[in-house]
Structures are given as C-alpha cells and as structure tokens.
Amino acid sequence: MLEFKFDTQLLIEGEGLDEDEIYDYIVANFKGDSLLAVGDEDLIKIHYHTNEPWLVLEYAASLGEIYDVVVENMERQEQGLKG
C-alpha cells in the first residue's frame, strides 16, 4: 500500500510567482512526497504525491489560474485499474 495515494499535477498561471516559495509552502503545509515546483514568475508546474490533493489545488488556485489539472489514484494504477 502506498503512503501517498494521489499523483497531483497542475499548472499555475499568474504574476510574480516564486517556485521556491511555493515549494516551501507545500512542504510545510501538506503531507506528501515527490514534490516538483518548477517554472518562472508567470507559470509554475506542480507535481506532488499526497492523500489530500484538494488542499494543494485550493492553495494553487489562491496564487493564480490553475489548469491542466490531473489527479490520479496510484493505488488503483498499482492494481492494474484506471487511476
């Protein structure tokens, strides 16, 4: 069984975005692993394994417009099912 069930990926489009601040905030406030927060001040890509993807999405939406949102259930994928 996986410790963190959901593979959460999204893009944040905004102004003055800081990938380091976003990374640090996510690590400090949401349990998970395998975090990537990369991009520039206008566009950040997030990838995170967590059990509470809705919290990450809510935070990201507070920073700008979110899109290309993908939340996959890795436990189902591990069982050969659609994630």
DSSP file (Angstrom, degrees, kcal/mol; ACC not computed):
  #  RESIDUE AA STRUCTURE BP1 BP2  ACC     N-H-->O    O-->H-N    N-H-->O    O-->H-N    TCO  KAPPA ALPHA  PHI   PSI    X-CA   Y-CA   Z-CA
    1    1 A M              0   0    0      0, 0.0     2,-0.2     0, 0.0     3,-0.0   0.000 360.0 360.0 360.0 138.1    0.0    0.0    0.0
    2    2 A L        -     0   0    0      1,-0.1     3,-0.2     3,-0.0    73,-0.1  -0.511 360.0-141.9 -80.0 144.1    1.3    3.4   -0.9
    3    3 A E  S    S+     0   0    0      1,-0.2     2,-0.5    -2,-0.2    -1,-0.1   0.899  97.1  35.8 -69.5 -39.5    1.8    6.1    1.8
    4    4 A F  S    S-     0   0    0      1,-0.1    -1,-0.2    46,-0.1    47,-0.2  -0.971  71.1-170.5-121.7 120.8    0.5    8.8   -0.6
    5    5 A K        +     0   0    0     -2,-0.5    69,-2.8    -3,-0.2    70,-0.5   0.788  58.4  65.8 -84.2 -34.6   -2.3    7.8   -2.9
    6    6 A F  E     -AB  50  73A   0     44,-2.4    44,-2.4    67,-0.2     2,-0.8  -0.831  59.0-152.1-108.9 126.2   -2.8   10.6   -5.3
    7    7 A D  E     -AB  49  72A   0     65,-2.7    65,-2.5    -2,-0.5     2,-0.5  -0.841  26.4-165.6 -86.2 112.7   -0.4   11.8   -8.0
    8    8 A T  E     +AB  48  71A   0     40,-3.3    40,-2.5    -2,-0.8     2,-0.4  -0.908  13.4 170.1-112.6 123.1   -1.4   15.5   -8.3
    9    9 A Q  E     +AB  47  70A   0     61,-3.0    61,-3.0    -2,-0.5     2,-0.3  -0.987   8.3 141.7-133.9 141.8   -0.2   17.6  -11.3
   10   10 A L  E     -A   46   0A   0     36,-1.9    36,-2.9    -2,-0.4     2,-0.4  -0.984  38.9-120.1-166.0 166.3   -1.2   21.1  -12.4
   11   11 A L  E     -AB  45  67A   0     56,-2.4    56,-1.9    -2,-0.3     2,-0.5  -0.937  17.8-156.3-114.0 141.8   -0.1   24.4  -13.9
   12   12 A I  E     -AB  44  66A   0     32,-2.8    32,-2.4    -2,-0.4     2,-0.5  -0.982   7.1-166.9-117.0 123.0   -0.5   27.7  -12.1
   13   13 A E  E     +AB  43  65A   0     52,-3.1    52,-2.5    -2,-0.5     2,-0.3  -0.937  35.3 107.8-109.0 129.4   -0.5   30.8  -14.3
   14   14 A G        -     0   0    0     28,-2.0     2,-0.4    -2,-0.5    50,-0.1  -0.855  62.2 -76.1-168.2-158.4   -0.1   34.1  -12.6
   15   15 A E  S    S+     0   0    0     48,-0.4    27,-0.2    -2,-0.3    26,-0.0  -0.983 100.2   7.2-127.8 138.0    2.2   37.1  -11.9
   16   16 A G  S    S+     0   0    0     -2,-0.4    26,-0.2     1,-0.2    -1,-0.1   0.778  80.1 170.6  66.9  27.8    5.2   37.2   -9.6
   17   17 A L        -     0   0    0     24,-2.7     2,-0.5    -3,-0.1    -1,-0.2  -0.436  20.2-156.4 -70.8 145.5    5.1   33.5   -8.9
   18   18 A D     >  -     0   0    0      1,-0.1     4,-2.5    -2,-0.1     5,-0.2  -0.950   8.1-160.5-128.0 110.1    8.1   32.1   -6.9
   19   19 A E  H  > S+     0   0    0     -2,-0.5     4,-2.5     1,-0.2     5,-0.2   0.850  92.8  52.2 -61.3 -34.9    8.8   28.4   -7.3
   20   20 A D  H  > S+     0   0    0      2,-0.2     4,-2.6     1,-0.2    -1,-0.2   0.918 110.7  46.6 -68.5 -42.4   10.9   28.3   -4.2
   21   21 A E  H  > S+     0   0    0      2,-0.2     4,-2.4     1,-0.2    -2,-0.2   0.913 114.3  48.4 -64.0 -42.0    8.2   29.9   -2.0
   22   22 A I  H  X S+     0   0    0     -4,-2.5     4,-2.4     2,-0.2    -2,-0.2   0.931 112.2  48.8 -64.1 -45.8    5.5   27.6   -3.5
   23   23 A Y  H  X S+     0   0    0     -4,-2.5     4,-2.5    -5,-0.2     5,-0.2   0.950 112.9  47.1 -56.8 -51.9    7.7   24.6   -2.9
   24   24 A D  H  X S+     0   0    0     -4,-2.6     4,-2.1     1,-0.2    -1,-0.2   0.882 111.7  50.8 -61.4 -39.9    8.4   25.6    0.7
   25   25 A Y  H  X S+     0   0    0     -4,-2.4     4,-1.7     2,-0.2     5,-0.2   0.925 111.0  47.9 -64.4 -45.1    4.7   26.3    1.4
   26   26 A I  H  X S+     0   0    0     -4,-2.4     4,-2.5     1,-0.2     3,-0.3   0.939 113.1  47.6 -62.9 -46.8    3.6   23.0    0.1
   27   27 A V  H  < S+     0   0    0     -4,-2.5    -1,-0.2     1,-0.2    -2,-0.2   0.889 115.2  46.3 -60.7 -39.8    6.2   21.0    2.1
   28   28 A A  H  < S+     0   0    0     -4,-2.1    -1,-0.2    -5,-0.2    -2,-0.2   0.753 124.9  28.4 -75.1 -24.2    5.4   22.9    5.3
   29   29 A N  H  < S+     0   0    0     -4,-1.7     2,-0.4    -3,-0.3    -2,-0.2   0.633 112.8  52.2-117.4 -16.6    1.6   22.6    5.0
   30   30 A F  S  < S-     0   0    0     -4,-2.5     2,-0.2    -5,-0.2    -1,-0.2  -0.985  74.0-126.7-130.7 128.3    0.6   19.4    3.1
   31   31 A K        +     0   0    0     -2,-0.4    20,-0.5    -3,-0.1    21,-0.4  -0.503  61.5  90.9 -71.3 135.4    1.8   15.9    3.8
   32   32 A G  E     -C   50   0A   0     -2,-0.2     2,-0.3    18,-0.2    18,-0.2  -0.983  52.5-124.9 169.2-170.3    3.2   14.2    0.7
   33   33 A D  E    S+C   49   0A   0     16,-2.0    16,-2.7    -2,-0.3    -2,-0.0  -0.925  70.8  53.9-153.5 178.5    6.4   13.4   -1.3
   34   34 A S  E     -     0   0A   0     -2,-0.3     2,-0.3     1,-0.2    -1,-0.1   0.849  69.3-179.5  59.6  39.6    8.0   13.6   -4.7
   35   35 A L  E     +     0   0A   0     13,-0.1     2,-0.4    -3,-0.1    13,-0.2  -0.532  14.5 178.3 -77.4 132.6    7.3   17.4   -5.0
   36   36 A L  E     +C   47   0A   0     11,-2.5    11,-2.2    -2,-0.3     2,-0.3  -0.999   6.4 172.6-125.5 131.6    8.3   19.3   -8.1
   37   37 A A  E     +C   46   0A   0     -2,-0.4     2,-0.3     9,-0.2     9,-0.2  -0.851  22.0 156.5-136.2  99.2    7.6   23.0   -8.3
   38   38 A V  E     +C   45   0A   0      7,-2.0     7,-3.4    -2,-0.3     2,-0.3  -0.928  17.6  69.6-130.7 148.9    9.3   24.4  -11.4
   39   39 A G  E     -C   44   0A   0     -2,-0.3     5,-0.2     5,-0.2     2,-0.2  -0.999  65.9 -75.6 151.8-148.2    8.8   27.3  -13.7
   40   40 A D        -     0   0    0      3,-2.4     3,-0.3    -2,-0.3   -23,-0.1  -0.649  58.6 -70.2-137.4-167.4    9.1   31.1  -13.7
   41   41 A E  S    S+     0   0    0      1,-0.2   -24,-2.7    -2,-0.2   -25,-0.1   0.639 130.2  39.8 -70.0 -11.8    7.2   34.1  -12.4
   42   42 A D  S    S+     0   0    0      1,-0.3   -28,-2.0   -27,-0.2     2,-0.3   0.654 122.5  26.2-107.3 -21.3    4.3   33.6  -14.9
   43   43 A L  E     -A   13   0A   0     -3,-0.3    -3,-2.4   -30,-0.2     2,-0.4  -0.963  57.9-177.2-151.8 126.2    3.9   29.8  -14.9
   44   44 A I  E     -AC  12  39A   0    -32,-2.4   -32,-2.8    -2,-0.3     2,-0.5  -0.984  14.6-149.4-125.4 133.8    4.6   27.1  -12.4
   45   45 A K  E     -AC  11  38A   0     -7,-3.4    -7,-2.0    -2,-0.4     2,-0.4  -0.892  15.5-161.8-100.2 131.5    4.2   23.3  -12.8
   46   46 A I  E     +AC  10  37A   0    -36,-2.9   -36,-1.9    -2,-0.5     2,-0.4  -0.928  14.1 174.9-113.4 136.4    3.4   21.4   -9.7
   47   47 A H  E     +AC   9  36A   0    -11,-2.2   -11,-2.5    -2,-0.4     2,-0.3  -0.975  16.9 156.6-137.0 125.8    3.7   17.6   -9.3
   48   48 A Y  E     -A    8   0A   0    -40,-2.5   -40,-3.3    -2,-0.4     2,-0.6  -0.990  37.3-139.7-154.4 138.6    3.1   16.1   -5.8
   49   49 A H  E     +AC   7  33A   0    -16,-2.7   -16,-2.0    -2,-0.3     2,-0.3  -0.901  46.5 141.4 -97.7 122.6    2.1   12.8   -4.3
   50   50 A T  E     -AC   6  32A   0    -44,-2.4   -44,-2.4    -2,-0.6   -18,-0.2  -0.956  57.9-130.5-153.2 165.0   -0.4   13.4   -1.5
   51   51 A N  S    S+     0   0    0    -20,-0.5     3,-0.1    -2,-0.3   -19,-0.1   0.474 105.9  49.9 -96.2  -5.7   -3.5   12.0    0.2
   52   52 A E    >>  +     0   0    0    -21,-0.4     3,-1.4   -46,-0.1     4,-1.0  -0.521  58.8 159.8-131.8  65.1   -5.3   15.4    0.1
   53   53 A P  H 3> S+     0   0    0      0, 0.0     4,-2.5     0, 0.0     5,-0.2   0.799  70.9  67.7 -60.5 -28.0   -4.9   16.8   -3.5
   54   54 A W  H 3> S+     0   0    0      1,-0.2     4,-2.3     2,-0.2     5,-0.1   0.829  97.2  53.5 -62.7 -31.3   -7.8   19.2   -2.9
   55   55 A L  H <> S+     0   0    0     -3,-1.4     4,-2.2     2,-0.2    -1,-0.2   0.901 109.2  47.6 -69.8 -39.9   -5.8   21.1   -0.4
   56   56 A V  H  X S+     0   0    0     -4,-1.0     4,-2.7     2,-0.2    -2,-0.2   0.911 112.9  49.4 -64.9 -42.3   -2.9   21.6   -2.9
   57   57 A L  H  X S+     0   0    0     -4,-2.5     4,-2.5     2,-0.2    -2,-0.2   0.904 109.8  51.1 -64.4 -41.4   -5.4   22.6   -5.6
   58   58 A E  H  X S+     0   0    0     -4,-2.3     4,-1.0     2,-0.2    -1,-0.2   0.924 112.6  46.0 -62.4 -44.4   -7.1   25.1   -3.2
   59   59 A Y  H >X S+     0   0    0     -4,-2.2     3,-0.8     1,-0.2     4,-0.5   0.947 113.0  49.4 -62.7 -48.4   -3.7   26.7   -2.4
   60   60 A A  H >X S+     0   0    0     -4,-2.7     3,-1.5     1,-0.3     4,-0.9   0.886 106.8  55.7 -59.8 -39.8   -2.6   26.8   -6.0
   61   61 A A  H 3< S+     0   0    0     -4,-2.5    -1,-0.3     1,-0.3    -2,-0.2   0.765  99.9  60.9 -65.5 -24.8   -5.9   28.4   -7.0
   62   62 A S  H << S+     0   0    0     -4,-1.0    -1,-0.3    -3,-0.8    -2,-0.2   0.660 104.7  50.1 -74.5 -14.1   -5.2   31.2   -4.5
   63   63 A L  H << S-     0   0    0     -3,-1.5   -48,-0.4    -4,-0.5     2,-0.3   0.688 126.4 -56.1 -96.1 -22.0   -2.0   32.0   -6.4
   64   64 A G  S  < S-     0   0    0     -4,-0.9     2,-0.4   -50,-0.1    -1,-0.2  -0.966  83.1 -29.1 171.6-162.2   -3.4   32.3   -9.9
   65   65 A E  E     -B   13   0A   0    -52,-2.5   -52,-3.1    -2,-0.3     2,-0.4  -0.689  55.6-153.3 -84.0 130.4   -5.3   30.4  -12.5
   66   66 A I  E     +B   12   0A   0     -2,-0.4     2,-0.3   -54,-0.2   -54,-0.2  -0.821  24.6 151.5-104.6 145.8   -4.9   26.7  -12.4
   67   67 A Y  E     +B   11   0A   0    -56,-1.9   -56,-2.4    -2,-0.4     3,-0.1  -0.949  46.3  51.7-159.5 177.6   -5.3   24.4  -15.4
   68   68 A D  E    S-     0   0A   0     -2,-0.3     2,-0.4     1,-0.2    -1,-0.1   0.901  73.6-179.4  50.1  44.7   -4.2   21.1  -16.9
   69   69 A V  E     +     0   0A   0    -59,-0.1     2,-0.4    -3,-0.1   -59,-0.2  -0.608   9.9 177.6 -79.4 128.3   -5.2   19.5  -13.5
   70   70 A V  E     +B    9   0A   0    -61,-3.0   -61,-3.0    -2,-0.4     2,-0.5  -0.994   9.5 178.6-132.7 125.6   -4.6   15.8  -13.3
   71   71 A V  E     -B    8   0A   0     -2,-0.4     2,-0.4   -63,-0.2   -63,-0.2  -0.967  11.8-175.1-126.6 114.5   -5.2   13.8  -10.1
   72   72 A E  E     -B    7   0A   0    -65,-2.5   -65,-2.7    -2,-0.5     2,-1.0  -0.900  26.6-130.7-115.1 139.0   -4.5   10.1  -10.5
   73   73 A N  E  >  -B    6   0A   0     10,-3.1     4,-1.7    -2,-0.4   -67,-0.2  -0.760  20.3-170.3 -86.6 103.2   -5.1    7.3   -7.9
   74   74 A M  H  > S+     0   0    0    -69,-2.8     4,-2.2    -2,-1.0    -1,-0.2   0.757  81.6  61.4 -70.8 -24.7   -1.8    5.5   -7.8
   75   75 A E  H  > S+     0   0    0    -70,-0.5     4,-1.1     2,-0.2    -1,-0.2   0.920 106.7  45.9 -65.3 -42.3   -3.2    2.6   -5.7
   76   76 A R  H  4>S+     0   0    0     -3,-0.2     5,-2.9     1,-0.2     3,-0.4   0.904 112.1  51.1 -65.7 -40.4   -5.7    1.8   -8.5
   77   77 A Q  H ><5S+     0   0    0     -4,-1.7     3,-1.8     1,-0.2    -2,-0.2   0.898 105.5  55.9 -62.9 -39.4   -3.0    2.0  -11.1
   78   78 A E  H 3<5S+     0   0    0     -4,-2.2    -1,-0.2     1,-0.3    -2,-0.2   0.800 106.5  51.5 -62.4 -29.5   -0.8   -0.3   -9.0
   79   79 A Q  T 3<5S-     0   0    0     -4,-1.1    -1,-0.3    -3,-0.4    -2,-0.2   0.344 124.5-104.3 -88.9   5.3   -3.7   -2.8   -9.1
   80   80 A G  T < 5S+     0   0    0     -3,-1.8    -3,-0.2     1,-0.3     2,-0.2   0.627  82.6 125.7  82.0  12.9   -3.9   -2.5  -12.9
   81   81 A L  S   <S-     0   0    0     -5,-2.9    -1,-0.3    -6,-0.2     2,-0.3  -0.552  73.9 -82.8 -99.2 166.4   -7.0   -0.4  -12.8
   82   82 A K              0   0    0     -2,-0.2    -1,-0.1     1,-0.1    -5,-0.1  -0.534 360.0 360.0 -68.6 131.6   -7.7    3.0  -14.3
   83   83 A G              0   0    0     -2,-0.3   -10,-3.1    -7,-0.1    -1,-0.1   0.451 360.0 360.0 -83.3 360.0   -6.2    5.7  -12.0
